[in-house]
Amino acid sequence: MTVEPGFGGQKFMENMMVKVRRTREIIGDRPIWLQVDGGISMNTIEIALDAGADTFVVGSAVFNATDPAQMVVDIRKFATSKL
C-alpha cells in the first residue's frame, strides 16, 4: 500500500518506495509481479516503476479523470513503455 488503507483519493506516500525497492531485490529474477496500490496517477507511476513495481491499482486518477477510459489507455501506455 502506498497510502493509508481505508478510502480513495489519498496522497501517494513516496517513502513506501524503500519497501518496494527492497521487495524487488528479494524477488530477484523470479516471475513474481510486484503490485502497488494507492495514489497511483500519471504523476506517481514513474516513481513506483523506478522502485521496481510492475503492476498497479489505479483508482481516483481514473475515476476523477475527464475521460476515464482514455486515462486507462494513457497510464497503461506509459507504464508499458517503461517496463
Order of alpha helices (4+ residues) and beta strands (2+ residues): alpha-beta-alpha-beta-alpha-alpha
